[in-house]
Amino acid sequence: MKPVLPAVSIKALSFSFFNADRRALDGIDLDIPEGQFVAITGPSGCGKSTLAMAIGGYIPHVVEGRLEGSVEVGGLRTDRARLADLSTRVGIVQQDPESQLCTLDVDDEVAFGPENLALPADEVRARVGRSLALVDALHLRGRNIYELSGGEKQRVAIASILAMAPGVLILDEPTSNLDPTATAEVLAAVAKLRQATGLTIVVIEHKLDRVMPLADRLLIMDRGRIVLDGRPAEVLRQYRERIKEMGIRLPAEPGSRWRCAPRDHPAPAECVETVKVQGLRSGYDGREVLHDVNFKACGGEIVGIIGPNGSGKTTFLTHLLGIRRPGQGSVAVCGMDTRAVKVSRLARSAGYVFQNPNHQIFERTVRGEAGFACDNFGIGRETCDRRVDEELARFGLLDYADRHPLGLSFGEKRRLNLCSVLPHQPQVLLLDEPFVGQDFFKVAVMMDELQGLKREGKTILMVSHDIDMVYRHCDRVVLFLDGRIAVDDAPEAARTRIAALGMNEYLPGGCP
Amino acid sequence: MRIRYEPGTTFVHALNPMTKLAALVLFSIGIFLVASIPVEAVVFLSLVALIALIRARAIASLLASRFLLSFTVLLFLVQVVFNAGGAVYFSIPLILFSIPVTAHGVAVGVVLALRFVCIILASAIFVFTTDPGELAYALIRAGVPYRYGFMLVTAIRFIPVFEAEAGTVRCAQQARGLDIDGKGFRALLNSARYTLMPLVVSALSKVDVLVISMEGRAFGVRPRRTSLREGRFTLTDAAVIVLAILVFTLLLYFAFTGQFQLPQIVTYDD
């Protein structure tokens, strides 16, 4: 009998990006047998996405750089084969659900690949049906891509790759842009895929606790190398401390009960009210989005806002800045009624950090960017300059002060976004997904700084899908559901009530 | 008022996009071969009737919008000023000279204003009833190389995404104290600079993902690709095209031979 060929075979693979000295991949040897489910994780910048690009053949075909060693997928050398021939052997689902879909409706999207291969129309139709069925998305047929939710988009993206009938499927952080509800939905589809097909699946993922039960094998990468490789449970048991040191967040130990960490600094006993929302109803495009929302927050308090996308969290935050005005009810920030005051006045009291760094970087240097708001508010050159440097130093960005902000890494950009709303010293901070793209250490540093701001008496409201962080560090957990505040309580009480609602994706890790 | 595609079931919606595009092009050229107020008035009224028939509220409100009215009036006035001839109705005295308002000037003004409104309305009907995606696929079917056709598809795909992002960018500007409602050239320049840069950066970041997504699904490998979208070409389509070509040919014929003159405005050469 012939020995079974590995689906992926990598020999002495090294790669450095064009114009970079450091090796992004450094001597990788890896065989993945057919049908194996491999999870890859590691701190940000460890090379895991680069490895995915190399297996897919995009290195060297699309991404330029210096390549050594070889990658074979389904019997083809990736550097010698054409990308088109590789595309029927290996497919990649990328992180951003929005940008990887290029057509207008679900059928077009899933048919896109087979159509490009010029397969007969009947075969294309059959593949569209089969692929959508595999990710439980048949009901999405005929829908407009733009109207889909993030989770639905990601499932369509998976189906569109499956339609190419590859032997190897790579999912590169498929859930990191998704809310907990959609994350569960996509991972359920991946689990089903594993059962229903003999596909070789490689998943790159931060959320170890969600992928672990699915994986046959766990690879941990650090600085371009594979440092740990084995059965997931064993790897975690043997190397727990070492993994922690790399800045990878571990799933809770089996059997351990979630315990609310003692709050770093208790909220002050006396409440100085900074935010007060009463009977807020509001909507747009003729649709009511917020229904009778009541909320208040005090100085020196961190409030975590969680909930599915589309439940009104972001709309709620924009109300606090006066960008949207209440249809009914009232919103007051630092005693100012948002209907009576201009946005520019409110913005001095409420610093808002939006989700995507690209949408809020306006200036050409890091220093200029951090001082942009301060200048606009006319706070005086000297004061602004001094405070900007203080904040940049606080968030470890002072060394980059004269660089272009777009040259920063994603995590650095996020910290810069936060720096940009601090120099004018707003009383309230509104943060939309502050932790995305930051590894464990960076999040810890950032959280320390937020705790410092809290001690200064600021109110911090943050919307986050990082449920564990919210429970661990916030004084209150607020759950939005369908435009209403469903739960608003201290973490422990909130946990009980959210569990009672059956919203398991919104419970901290380690809960039953 | 913005005109955009709205799904519907009217017979205009059901026409093949290529039919509508061909008819629109022939119509827009053809209307320049007509220099008659009564004929153009009939054309205008038929367009209005068509708009009522397909219940295009958006176009109806375009008709009454300040944009359309002011452009039409401007066009009319310019023609009145620069086309003097025939009977003088009255003169507008200015300091150094006066502008005579003449029969010829008014007639030319009305003709051009009507042409303008007719072309705008016809184009609006086209946009209102034609799914841009269908149009792109129809162009590909009609022989436009699919690589170019898909540039259009992808552009249409990302229009709503960029619209939403532009909204976020404006909010982010306000949040940082940028006065975006300011008047004057500087404010406009600032607004453009601070809106365009983030949007371009965001668009470029999407390109990398898009390249991998499309190349990874063998885009552009074969000279031809299969298409599941089938063009419907019905009898109505055939009728519309035949009618459009017939009318257009007749207009051309009349224009060059001078046979069977449509009622025309009198041209003065003085």
Chai-1 contact restraints between the chains, C-beta under 6 A:
chainA,res_idxA,chainB,res_idxB,connection_type,confidence,min_distance_angstrom,max_distance_angstrom,comment,restraint_id
A,Y58,B,I212,contact,1.0,0.0,6.0,A-B,restraint_1
A,L83,B,E215,contact,1.0,0.0,6.0,A-B,restraint_2
A,A84,B,A218,contact,1.0,0.0,6.0,A-B,restraint_3
A,A84,B,V221,contact,1.0,0.0,6.0,A-B,restraint_4
A,S87,B,G216,contact,1.0,0.0,6.0,A-B,restraint_5
A,S87,B,A218,contact,1.0,0.0,6.0,A-B,restraint_6
A,I92,B,G216,contact,1.0,0.0,6.0,A-B,restraint_7
A,Q94,B,V209,contact,1.0,0.0,6.0,A-B,restraint_8
A,D96,B,V209,contact,1.0,0.0,6.0,A-B,restraint_9
A,S99,B,K206,contact,1.0,0.0,6.0,A-B,restraint_10
A,S99,B,V209,contact,1.0,0.0,6.0,A-B,restraint_11
A,S99,B,L210,contact,1.0,0.0,6.0,A-B,restraint_12
A,Q100,B,V209,contact,1.0,0.0,6.0,A-B,restraint_13
A,Q100,B,S213,contact,1.0,0.0,6.0,A-B,restraint_14
A,C102,B,T154,contact,1.0,0.0,6.0,A-B,restraint_15
A,C102,B,M214,contact,1.0,0.0,6.0,A-B,restraint_16
A,T103,B,V153,contact,1.0,0.0,6.0,A-B,restraint_17
A,L104,B,G133,contact,1.0,0.0,6.0,A-B,restraint_18
A,L104,B,R157,contact,1.0,0.0,6.0,A-B,restraint_19
A,A111,B,L228,contact,1.0,0.0,6.0,A-B,restraint_20
A,F112,B,R217,contact,1.0,0.0,6.0,A-B,restraint_21
A,G113,B,R217,contact,1.0,0.0,6.0,A-B,restraint_22
A,E115,B,R225,contact,1.0,0.0,6.0,A-B,restraint_23
A,E115,B,T226,contact,1.0,0.0,6.0,A-B,restraint_24
A,N116,B,R217,contact,1.0,0.0,6.0,A-B,restraint_25
A,N116,B,A218,contact,1.0,0.0,6.0,A-B,restraint_26
A,N116,B,F219,contact,1.0,0.0,6.0,A-B,restraint_27
A,N116,B,R225,contact,1.0,0.0,6.0,A-B,restraint_28
A,L117,B,A218,contact,1.0,0.0,6.0,A-B,restraint_29
A,A118,B,R222,contact,1.0,0.0,6.0,A-B,restraint_30
A,A118,B,R225,contact,1.0,0.0,6.0,A-B,restraint_31
A,A118,B,T226,contact,1.0,0.0,6.0,A-B,restraint_32
A,L119,B,T226,contact,1.0,0.0,6.0,A-B,restraint_33
A,A121,B,T226,contact,1.0,0.0,6.0,A-B,restraint_34
A,V124,B,T226,contact,1.0,0.0,6.0,A-B,restraint_35
A,V124,B,L228,contact,1.0,0.0,6.0,A-B,restraint_36
A,Y146,B,P160,contact,1.0,0.0,6.0,A-B,restraint_37
A,M164,B,R217,contact,1.0,0.0,6.0,A-B,restraint_38
A,L321,B,A175,contact,1.0,0.0,6.0,A-B,restraint_39
A,I323,B,C171,contact,1.0,0.0,6.0,A-B,restraint_40
A,V343,B,Q174,contact,1.0,0.0,6.0,A-B,restraint_41
A,S344,B,G177,contact,1.0,0.0,6.0,A-B,restraint_42
A,A347,B,A175,contact,1.0,0.0,6.0,A-B,restraint_43
A,A347,B,G177,contact,1.0,0.0,6.0,A-B,restraint_44
A,Y352,B,A175,contact,1.0,0.0,6.0,A-B,restraint_45
A,F354,B,A172,contact,1.0,0.0,6.0,A-B,restraint_46
A,N358,B,P198,contact,1.0,0.0,6.0,A-B,restraint_47
A,N358,B,V201,contact,1.0,0.0,6.0,A-B,restraint_48
A,N358,B,S202,contact,1.0,0.0,6.0,A-B,restraint_49
A,H359,B,T168,contact,1.0,0.0,6.0,A-B,restraint_50
A,H359,B,V169,contact,1.0,0.0,6.0,A-B,restraint_51
A,H359,B,A172,contact,1.0,0.0,6.0,A-B,restraint_52
A,H359,B,P198,contact,1.0,0.0,6.0,A-B,restraint_53
A,Q360,B,A172,contact,1.0,0.0,6.0,A-B,restraint_54
A,F362,B,Y194,contact,1.0,0.0,6.0,A-B,restraint_55
A,F372,B,R176,contact,1.0,0.0,6.0,A-B,restraint_56
A,A373,B,R176,contact,1.0,0.0,6.0,A-B,restraint_57
A,A373,B,G177,contact,1.0,0.0,6.0,A-B,restraint_58
A,N376,B,G177,contact,1.0,0.0,6.0,A-B,restraint_59
A,N376,B,L178,contact,1.0,0.0,6.0,A-B,restraint_60
A,F377,B,G177,contact,1.0,0.0,6.0,A-B,restraint_61
